[in-house]
Amino acid sequence: MALLLLLAVPLGLRLWPHEDLRTWFPSSTAVYDANDRLLRLTLASDQRYRLWVPLKDISPALVDAVLLHEDRWFRWHPGVSAWGLMRGAWMTYVRRGNAQGGSTITMQLARLMWRLDTRSPGGKLVQAIRAVQLELLYSKHDILEAYLNAAPYGRNVEGVGAASLAYFGKAPARLSLPEALTLAVIPQEPSRGLPGHVDGSAVIGKDLKQSRDRLFSRWIARHPDDASARPLFDLPLRLRPLSQLPFEAPHFVEQVLAERRLDGDSDMRVATTLDLGLQHSLERQVRQYVERSGDRGIRNAAAILVDTRDMGIKAMVGSADYFDASIQGQVNGTLAKRSPGSTLKPFIYALGFDQGVLHPETVLRDVPSAFGPYTPENFDGHFLGPVTATQALVRSRNIPAVQVAAKLSSPNLYQFLRDAGISRMASEQHYGLALVLGGGEVTMQELSALYAMLANRGELRPLRLLAAQPKSGGTRLLSEEASFMVMDMLRQNPRPDDAVAAQPSRLPVYWKTGTSWSFRDAWTAGSFGPYVLVVWIGNFDGAGNPAFVGVDAAAPLFFRIADALRAERPGLAEPIRRNPPNLRRIPICLASGDLPNAWCPQVGSTWYIPGKSPIKVSNVHRPVVVDSATGKPACPPYDPGRTRTEVYEYWPSDLARVFAQAGMPRRAPPSLPDCQGGGQSVGDPPKITSPLKGSTYQIRVSRLGTESIAFSATTDAASRTLYWFVDDAYLGSVPSGQALMWVPERSGRFLVRVVDDRGRTDSREMGIGALE
């Protein structure tokens, strides 16, 4: 019975729930790239480098070497070796030699765990008791594993996991025999674990080499087959100094670590999506570009590269120099909210395609325009007149973009950005149509996700930083057809450098620039091959610089990076993506963007979404039957011998005015005769441009009856006079192309109507609000 009780006590202690030995030692975090290359080894909470490695993942040679060097009887003693203690006491107190503790591995673990002072007999006794306690509670496997993960390896390196990674740059399972035996002898005298210096290279010192070689002699006695490795021990063994521990992709790693802290993730090994080769390429190009552009005041830049196939961030440069305090280099520019300038314009056109507002060759008006109180201007201060949607996007024209945005219903640009997860947006009323031209703010990471959505045919997917993050399915925000058409438009954007650089054989690049107000931010965003790249030039303090223009400052860096990656990775190719099934090519009249009529002189083609894209027959080119004798339009019936047919261009009044201002006046079509028909086709009705549809004008009560509002409309070239009405009350007439001023007498809702001299009409509601 006594024997059974004696056996039951230790068994009960072993089975009683108790703390895992791993919890005694806080751990570092090792962050790796997608190819298992170390990016950073962080300090544990106690300012030690320590990585817990399971015993099975430690080189067997290192385990056997530690037991041979420190505690040959570890697997058989109860935690304390009487022979070792007596020998240590004899050598220390009787022989007065070098102090020897006689501690077993279990006793050394006890000293490390409870931070015991074992230089006195009393301290040694406490250590022995704690060692027995460990043996009662834990298995030999657990104790040996804990010791190997807590043993000192010089300076603030503890455990074989951190030591192997710090000194040799590899996992402890991959250590060579010289490396394993080197680590085995360091814990007994960790101050000798620091490398010496030979010819500028970090190598193990003479004393450490001698200790390792003595252990190797004993090792051969037990492992005679390893005698052939002796030449390896004659070679200098290099240990990487702690000062040379990797500190790669600092902004990316810090974001990873910060998100792990928020998620409560305690994994010591973190595998990320980053590709260190791509990271180095981006860093090199950004650094060189900033160095060469200093004379233009360009001192800082940021860039992010995303793989559209799995949405993994492959490279991230948060600033031009992480260690430069003068540019606030430690700020992660890819997370900063900045005005995106014109980089949001592609999404306006994509929404317009989906809502049937236009197609890529729809002719838009780049003319002076007012949208209620908002009167945007183009960046260059000029107007081009009629431009296709593709030309408007490629040439970054502001007026056409705002015109398209004003026609969007649900979703409009604000709702689209909110659905896309753009954070910290103000109210829709705060932005108005200014959001189209960069009135809001986005981060580079948010913008890269938006451009990846275009590449992924309209599916928005979250960015991934960690390899373990699931490759989640996307949320469709745009149709496949709209995304494809916008990408095709962006592909036609010519490179900013010489024409020789843009060869058809090159990988296509889909890109767009942006410049914020006051020249605070210069952007270029786009995709090539499988990647989306976003580049930003600016200052973190918001200081502007006239050089911060997207096409001049950011685009050259964008293409430097793209060209470098294509040169470094010759096999780079765009993922195979099928064309959307519901997409067709149709002929159009190039002048109008509509289906060609019989008189259209130049015919092209465009992408078209059946049942969605707007399409009608062009009426810009119209035949006029002219009396050959007088040169004036004839009245029917026509005499073929006395009449001829001439084709005239009938441009709306606003475009005709821009042509004239640009020094390219169009031949004015002749006035219709009084007879019915007059040899002309029926033209377009007038279109009210002011007041804006559904708008409400706020006027102070004291100004009612004195403050005026401009009424204007675009008209067909055949129209000569416009007649304006408010709630059936006639206001007056003005020549086509001119505005009429209305002075409201009261507040309320009104119906504004315009009729031209051909009887064609347009109308819209507006409101007048009275302010006290």
Secondary structure, 3 states (H helix, E strand, C coil): CHHHHHHHHHHHHHHCCCCCHHHHCCCCCEEECCCCCEEEECCCCCCCEECCCCHHHCCHHHHHHHHHHHCCCCCCCCCCCHHHHHHHHHHHHHCCCCCCCCCCHHHHHHHHHHCCCCCCHHHHHHHHHHHHHHHHHCCHHHHHHHHHCCCECCCCEECHHHHHHHHHCCCHHHCCHHHHHHHHHHHHCHHHHCCEEECCEEECCHHHHHHHHHHHHHHHHHCHHHHHHHHHHHCCCECCCHHHCCECCHHHHHHHHHHHHHHCCCCCEEEECCCHHHHHHHHHHHHHHHHHCHHHCCCCEEEEEEECCCCEEEEEECCCCCCCHHHCCCCCHHHCCECCHHHHHHHHHHHHHHCCCCCCCCEEEECCCCECCECCCCCCCCCCEEEEHHHHHHCCCHHHHHHHHHHCCCCCHHHHHHHCCCCCCCCHHHHHHHHHHCCCCECHHHHHHHHHHHHCCCEECCCECECCCCCCCCEECCCHHHHHHHHHHHHCCCCCCCHHHCCCCCCCEEEEEEECHHHCEEEEEEEECCEEEEEEEECCCCCCCCCCCHHHHHHHHHHHHHHHHHHHCCCCCCCCCCCCCCCEEEEEECCCCCECCCCCCCEEEEEECCCCCCCCECCCEEEEEEECCCCCECCCCCCCCCEEEEEEECCCHHHHHHHHHCCCCCCCCCCCCCCCCCCCCCCCCCEEEECCCCCEEEEEHHHCCCCCEEEEEECCCCCCEEEEEECCEEEEEEECCCCEEECCCCCEEEEEEEEECCCCEEEEEEEEEEEC
